[in-house]
């Protein structure tokens, strides 16, 4: 009996398994590559000489050095207001903005970069005779005394002038009756010494070098700063949700005597990192995680990094939180499998369907070959019946040649997968029966053939 060859089917099966495995690996690798490839987010921040820019630049370098999946590309602006406009226009993905300035509707908070406090002080009045040197008296004892005075706003940002207006309005002081001047920190001492300003306002983190230098410059003129307390800070915060009641601890700005010598009430506002609405939740969640990890690394270089805080996730927050950042804060960040399980499952299903469709198509293409093989098997059975009645050895040889051709075609069909081993086994049985029939018929024809006459022998007459 003809034995079916197992080598080719097994080889074909191994090739199919190998191709399927490589396809799965390729799909998984492509998915992992597209999921984990570095994403660069453009972040608007400014001015370039400010503390915010220095902090963002340090974070950018850490993200690149650590080969994080989210990278930053700082876009320098003139300040928080310009950064907010850049986010509103869609020119950037992230922005560093001030919470007390107009916030774009599409902005969503990712983190509180730091909180700034308002520091308001007046130089002590000239020492009258008989007063102990170093004692502090001021012609301006409170905020209501600023009417008709000149207030120097330290720094070049116009936003702090708006902060002064809010404070004055809280105390019923007409802002139009208070003259404001922009005073660079390097010119504070000269402005105090020449009487160009009667009071000064600065805003920034408590450890801000700009505020510290401005307070120290005032003291160096021989007129110790007298800090003005915003006693109505809680009421102001209630009227303006972008501000919070805060306090400046005694000795916050150093000096001898301590500056201030007692705790001073004030207000604070936040600088936020915000994302544009529609940004990928997954990307922002990853960025938030990287931000708080890198915070510990850059503190030594930029101490302001210690002030980075998580955003307010309450529904009534001043700036709504970005869903990806909220997921990180609440511990609901999805893992890689959680994020892409559906995609992986649908990919496998699609691959399975493609495999089934391919198998059906291949089977459809082999339909004619299977039909031809079936007809050849029927032809072989017909020749089997004919061989048992055949009276010519030449005809048997002709059928044998045809059977050999049928055998060749059948084996080719098996190698191509058009027929299975069961069909090949059935064919081998029919072929064996045919060969047996041809052999038996040839022996029978040889036995019944007439003997040829002997030479030189004549038949005798009866």
matplotlib code that plots the C-alpha trace (Angstrom):
import matplotlib.pyplot as plt

x = [0.0, 1.2, 2.2, 1.5, 4.5, 4.3, 7.4, 5.7, 2.5, 4.5, 6.8, 3.8, 2.2, 5.5, 5.7, 2.1, 2.8, 6.0, 4.4, 1.5, 3.9, 6.0, 2.9, 1.8, 5.2, 5.2, 1.8, 2.8, 6.1, 4.5, 1.8, 4.4, 6.6, 3.7, 2.5, 5.9, 7.7, 8.7, 6.1, 7.3, 5.0, 5.5, 5.2, 4.9, 6.7, 8.3, 9.9, 13.3, 15.0, 12.2, 12.2, 9.5, 11.6, 14.6, 12.5, 10.9, 14.3, 15.7, 12.8, 13.3, 16.9, 16.0, 13.3, 15.7, 18.5, 16.3, 14.9, 11.4, 8.5, 7.3, 9.7, 9.3, 10.1, 10.0, 8.5, 9.7, 7.0, 7.0, 5.2, 2.2, -0.3, 1.4, 1.7, -2.0, -2.6, -0.3, -2.3, -5.6, -4.4, -3.3, 0.3, 1.4, 0.3, 1.1, 1.6, 2.7, 0.0, -1.0, -4.3, -5.2, -5.1, -7.7, -7.6, -8.4, -11.6, -9.8, -7.1, -7.0, -4.7, -1.9, 0.0, 0.5, 4.0, 4.3, 2.3, 3.2, 2.5, 1.9, 4.5, 3.6, 5.9, 6.8, 10.2, 10.2, 10.1, 13.2, 14.3, 13.3, 15.6, 15.4, 14.4, 16.5, 18.3, 16.7, 13.2, 10.6, 7.9, 6.2, 4.2, 2.2, 0.9, -1.8, -3.3, -5.8, -2.8, -1.8, -4.4, -2.4, 0.8, 3.2, 3.6, 6.5, 5.6, 8.8, 9.5, 8.4, 5.1, 1.9, 0.0, 1.2, -0.4, -3.7, -3.0, -2.5, -5.8, -7.7, -6.1, -6.9, -10.5, -10.9, -10.1, -12.3, -9.3, -9.8, -7.1, -7.1, -5.8, -2.8, 0.0, 1.8, 5.3, 7.3, 10.5, 13.2, 14.8, 18.1, 16.6, 14.7, 17.3, 17.6, 13.8, 13.5, 16.5, 15.2, 11.6, 10.4, 8.1, 6.3, 5.6, 6.6, 4.7, 6.3, 4.8, 6.5, 7.4, 8.5, 12.1, 12.1, 15.4, 13.7, 11.6, 14.6, 16.8, 14.1, 13.5, 17.3, 17.8, 15.1, 16.9, 20.3, 19.0, 18.8, 15.0, 13.9, 10.9, 7.5, 5.4, 1.7, -0.7, -3.7, -6.0, -9.0, -7.2, -9.9, -12.6, -10.6, -10.2, -13.9, -14.6, -11.9, -11.6, -8.3, -6.6, -6.1, -5.5, -1.9, 0.7, 4.3, 6.2, 8.4, 12.0, 11.0, 13.4, 16.2, 18.0, 18.7, 16.2, 14.1, 12.1, 9.3, 9.5, 6.0, 3.7, 2.0, -1.3, -1.4, -2.9, -1.4, -2.1, -0.9, 1.2, -0.2, 1.0, -2.1, -2.8, -5.0, -8.4, -8.3, -4.8, -4.2, -5.2, -2.5, 0.2, -0.7, -0.9, 2.6, 3.9, 2.4, 4.1, 7.4, 7.0, 6.7, 9.5, 11.9, 10.9, 13.2, 16.1, 16.1, 15.5, 19.2, 19.6, 16.3, 14.9, 11.6, 10.9, 10.1, 6.9, 5.4, 2.0, -0.7, -3.7, -7.1, -9.2, -12.5, -15.3, -15.5, -11.8, -10.9, -9.2, -10.7, -8.2, -7.0, -8.5, -5.0, -3.5, -6.6, -6.1, -2.5, -3.4, -6.2, -4.1, -6.4, -3.7, -4.1, -1.4, -0.1, -2.4, -5.4, -4.9, -4.3, -6.1, -9.0, -6.6, -4.6, -7.8, -9.2, -5.9, -5.8, -9.4, -8.6, -5.6, -7.7, -10.3, -7.7, -6.2, -9.6, -10.3, -6.9, -7.5, -11.0, -9.5, -6.7, -9.2, -11.4, -8.4, -7.7, -11.3, -10.5, -7.5, -9.5, -12.2, -9.6, -8.1, -11.6, -12.2, -8.8, -9.6, -12.9, -10.9, -8.5, -11.5, -12.9, -9.5, -9.5, -12.8, -11.5, -8.2, -10.1, -11.8, -9.0, -7.8, -4.7, -1.4, -0.7, -3.9, -2.9, 0.5, -1.3, -3.5, -0.5, 1.2, -2.0, -2.1, 1.4, 0.5, -2.6, -0.2, 2.1, -0.8, -2.3, 1.0, 1.4, -2.1, -1.2, 2.0, 0.0, -2.5, -5.4, -6.2, -5.5, -3.9, -7.2, -7.9, -4.3, -4.8, -8.0, -6.2, -3.4, -5.8, -7.4, -4.0, -2.9, -6.0, -5.4, -1.8, -3.0, -5.7, -3.2, -0.7, -3.4, -4.8, -1.4, -0.8, -4.1, -3.5, -0.1, -1.8, -4.5, -2.2, -1.8, 1.6, 3.6, 4.3, 7.6, 10.0, 10.5, 7.6, 4.7, 1.3, 0.4, -2.7, -5.3]
y = [0.0, 3.5, 5.3, 9.1, 11.2, 13.1, 15.3, 17.8, 18.3, 18.7, 21.1, 23.1, 23.1, 24.3, 27.0, 28.1, 28.1, 30.0, 32.6, 33.1, 33.4, 36.0, 37.9, 38.0, 39.1, 41.8, 43.1, 43.1, 44.8, 47.4, 48.1, 48.4, 50.7, 53.0, 52.9, 53.5, 55.7, 59.1, 61.8, 65.4, 68.0, 71.7, 73.8, 77.6, 79.3, 82.7, 85.0, 83.3, 85.0, 83.9, 81.1, 79.2, 78.9, 77.7, 75.0, 73.8, 73.8, 71.6, 69.2, 69.1, 68.0, 65.3, 63.9, 63.6, 62.2, 59.6, 58.6, 59.1, 58.3, 61.9, 64.7, 68.5, 71.3, 74.7, 77.6, 80.9, 83.6, 87.0, 85.7, 83.7, 85.8, 85.2, 81.5, 81.3, 82.8, 80.3, 77.5, 79.0, 79.3, 75.6, 76.4, 74.4, 71.3, 72.7, 76.1, 77.6, 80.2, 82.3, 81.4, 85.0, 85.9, 85.0, 81.2, 79.8, 77.8, 74.8, 74.7, 71.8, 71.7, 69.1, 70.3, 73.3, 74.5, 76.7, 79.2, 82.9, 85.2, 88.9, 90.9, 94.5, 96.8, 100.4, 101.8, 103.1, 106.8, 108.8, 108.5, 111.6, 112.8, 111.0, 107.7, 104.6, 103.6, 100.7, 101.4, 101.1, 103.6, 104.3, 107.0, 104.1, 101.9, 100.1, 99.5, 102.3, 104.7, 104.1, 106.6, 109.3, 107.3, 105.8, 102.0, 100.4, 97.0, 95.0, 93.2, 93.8, 91.8, 93.9, 91.1, 92.3, 95.7, 93.9, 92.1, 95.5, 96.7, 93.7, 94.4, 98.1, 97.4, 95.0, 97.9, 100.4, 102.3, 103.8, 102.3, 105.4, 107.4, 105.2, 105.6, 102.4, 102.2, 99.3, 99.0, 96.5, 94.8, 96.4, 99.9, 99.3, 100.9, 104.0, 104.4, 104.2, 106.5, 109.2, 108.9, 107.8, 105.2, 105.3, 101.5, 98.4, 95.2, 92.0, 88.5, 85.2, 82.1, 82.8, 81.7, 83.9, 85.6, 88.6, 89.3, 88.7, 91.0, 93.8, 93.6, 93.6, 96.6, 98.6, 97.8, 98.9, 102.4, 102.7, 102.5, 99.1, 97.7, 97.8, 94.9, 95.7, 93.0, 92.1, 91.4, 90.8, 88.1, 85.5, 87.8, 88.7, 85.0, 84.5, 87.3, 86.1, 82.3, 82.5, 83.7, 82.0, 83.4, 82.9, 84.2, 85.2, 83.7, 85.8, 86.0, 84.7, 87.2, 86.9, 90.1, 91.5, 92.4, 89.6, 90.6, 90.5, 90.5, 89.0, 86.8, 88.9, 88.0, 88.1, 86.3, 83.8, 82.6, 79.6, 79.1, 76.0, 73.7, 73.3, 71.1, 71.9, 70.2, 67.1, 66.1, 62.4, 61.3, 58.6, 61.0, 63.5, 60.8, 59.6, 63.2, 63.8, 60.7, 61.8, 65.3, 64.2, 61.7, 64.3, 66.8, 65.1, 65.1, 68.8, 70.2, 70.5, 72.6, 74.5, 74.6, 75.9, 72.3, 71.4, 73.6, 71.4, 70.1, 67.9, 69.7, 70.1, 67.2, 68.5, 69.2, 72.8, 73.5, 76.9, 75.2, 71.7, 68.9, 67.0, 63.5, 61.8, 63.9, 63.1, 59.4, 59.6, 61.6, 59.2, 56.1, 55.1, 55.2, 52.3, 49.9, 49.1, 46.0, 48.0, 50.6, 48.3, 45.1, 45.9, 46.7, 43.5, 41.4, 42.9, 42.4, 38.7, 38.3, 40.1, 37.9, 34.8, 36.0, 36.7, 33.3, 31.7, 33.8, 32.9, 29.2, 29.4, 31.3, 28.7, 25.9, 27.7, 28.0, 24.3, 23.3, 22.5, 20.5, 18.4, 17.9, 16.7, 14.3, 12.9, 12.3, 10.7, 8.4, 7.4, 6.9, 4.5, 2.5, 2.3, 1.1, -1.5, -3.0, -2.8, -4.5, -7.6, -8.0, -6.9, -9.4, -7.6, -7.2, -4.0, -2.4, -3.4, -1.7, 1.5, 1.6, 1.0, 4.1, 6.1, 4.9, 6.1, 9.6, 9.6, 8.6, 11.6, 14.0, 12.7, 13.0, 16.6, 17.4, 16.0, 18.0, 21.2, 20.4, 19.9, 16.5, 15.1, 11.9, 10.1, 10.7, 9.7, 6.4, 5.7, 6.4, 4.1, 1.2, 1.7, 1.9, -1.3, -3.1, -1.9, -3.2, -6.6, -6.8, -6.0, -8.6, -11.3, -10.5, -10.7, -14.2, -15.4, -14.2, -15.9, -19.3, -19.3, -18.2, -21.0, -22.8, -22.1, -25.3, -27.1, -26.8, -29.9, -31.8, -32.5, -33.2, -36.8, -37.8, -39.6]
z = [0.0, -0.8, 2.5, 2.6, 3.1, 6.4, 5.8, 3.6, 5.7, 8.9, 7.1, 5.8, 9.3, 10.9, 8.3, 9.0, 12.8, 12.3, 10.0, 12.5, 15.4, 13.5, 12.6, 16.2, 17.3, 14.6, 15.6, 19.3, 18.6, 16.4, 19.1, 21.8, 19.6, 18.9, 22.5, 24.1, 21.5, 23.0, 22.8, 22.8, 24.3, 23.6, 26.8, 26.8, 29.6, 30.3, 30.6, 29.9, 32.9, 35.3, 37.8, 36.0, 32.8, 34.8, 36.4, 33.2, 31.5, 34.3, 34.0, 30.2, 30.7, 33.2, 30.9, 28.1, 30.2, 31.8, 28.3, 29.5, 27.2, 27.4, 26.5, 26.8, 24.3, 26.0, 24.0, 25.5, 25.9, 27.5, 30.6, 31.9, 30.0, 26.7, 27.6, 28.2, 24.7, 23.1, 24.7, 23.6, 20.0, 20.0, 19.4, 22.4, 24.4, 27.8, 29.4, 32.7, 33.6, 36.6, 38.3, 38.9, 35.2, 32.6, 32.1, 28.7, 28.7, 27.1, 29.9, 32.3, 35.3, 35.5, 38.5, 40.7, 39.8, 42.9, 44.9, 45.0, 47.9, 47.7, 49.7, 50.3, 52.3, 52.9, 53.8, 57.4, 57.6, 58.3, 61.9, 63.9, 66.6, 69.9, 68.2, 68.7, 65.6, 63.9, 65.3, 62.6, 62.0, 58.7, 57.2, 55.7, 58.4, 56.5, 53.0, 53.4, 53.8, 50.2, 48.8, 47.0, 47.2, 44.7, 44.8, 43.0, 41.5, 41.5, 38.2, 34.7, 34.6, 34.5, 36.2, 39.7, 39.0, 38.7, 42.0, 43.7, 42.2, 43.8, 47.2, 47.0, 46.0, 48.9, 51.3, 49.5, 48.1, 44.7, 42.4, 40.3, 43.3, 43.7, 41.2, 40.2, 38.7, 37.4, 39.3, 38.3, 41.4, 40.6, 40.9, 44.2, 46.4, 44.2, 44.0, 47.9, 48.5, 46.1, 47.3, 43.9, 45.6, 48.9, 49.0, 47.1, 46.0, 44.9, 44.2, 44.1, 46.1, 49.7, 48.8, 45.7, 45.1, 43.5, 46.7, 49.0, 47.0, 46.9, 50.6, 51.3, 48.9, 50.8, 54.1, 52.7, 52.2, 56.0, 56.0, 57.3, 55.4, 57.3, 56.0, 55.4, 56.5, 54.4, 57.4, 55.0, 53.1, 53.8, 52.6, 49.6, 48.8, 49.1, 46.7, 44.3, 44.1, 42.2, 45.5, 48.8, 52.3, 53.3, 55.7, 55.6, 58.6, 60.8, 59.5, 56.0, 54.4, 56.9, 58.2, 61.6, 62.9, 61.4, 58.3, 59.0, 62.8, 63.1, 61.0, 58.2, 56.6, 52.9, 49.8, 47.5, 44.0, 42.0, 38.9, 37.1, 34.5, 32.3, 29.3, 26.4, 26.3, 24.1, 25.0, 25.4, 28.9, 28.8, 27.7, 30.4, 33.1, 32.1, 32.1, 35.6, 36.9, 35.4, 36.8, 40.4, 39.9, 38.4, 41.1, 43.6, 41.1, 40.2, 43.7, 44.3, 41.1, 41.3, 44.9, 43.5, 42.4, 46.0, 45.6, 42.9, 44.1, 42.8, 41.3, 42.9, 41.7, 43.1, 40.6, 41.8, 41.3, 39.9, 36.9, 36.1, 36.4, 33.3, 33.5, 33.0, 35.8, 38.0, 37.3, 38.5, 41.6, 42.6, 41.9, 39.0, 36.3, 33.8, 33.1, 29.6, 29.4, 30.7, 28.1, 25.1, 26.1, 23.7, 20.9, 21.5, 21.7, 18.5, 16.7, 17.7, 16.5, 13.3, 12.8, 13.4, 10.9, 8.4, 8.9, 8.4, 5.4, 3.9, 4.5, 2.9, -0.1, -0.4, -0.3, -2.9, -5.2, -4.8, -5.6, -9.3, -8.2, -5.8, -8.4, -10.9, -8.3, -7.6, -11.3, -11.7, -8.8, -10.6, -13.8, -11.9, -10.6, -14.1, -15.3, -12.6, -13.9, -17.5, -16.6, -15.3, -18.7, -20.9, -23.6, -24.7, -22.9, -24.9, -23.5, -20.0, -20.5, -21.8, -18.7, -16.5, -18.1, -17.5, -13.9, -13.4, -14.6, -12.3, -9.4, -10.2, -10.3, -7.0, -5.2, -6.5, -5.2, -1.8, -1.6, -2.5, 0.2, -2.2, -0.6, 2.8, 3.9, 4.1, 0.5, -0.4, 1.5, -0.4, -3.6, -2.7, -2.0, -5.5, -7.1, -5.4, -6.5, -10.0, -10.0, -8.7, -11.4, -14.1, -12.8, -12.5, -16.0, -17.6, -16.0, -17.2, -20.8, -20.8, -19.8, -22.5, -25.4, -28.1, -28.3, -31.4, -33.7, -33.4, -36.4, -38.6, -37.1, -39.3, -37.9, -38.4, -40.2, -38.3]

ax = plt.figure().add_subplot(projection="3d")
ax.plot(x, y, z, "-o")
ax.set_aspect("equal")
plt.show()
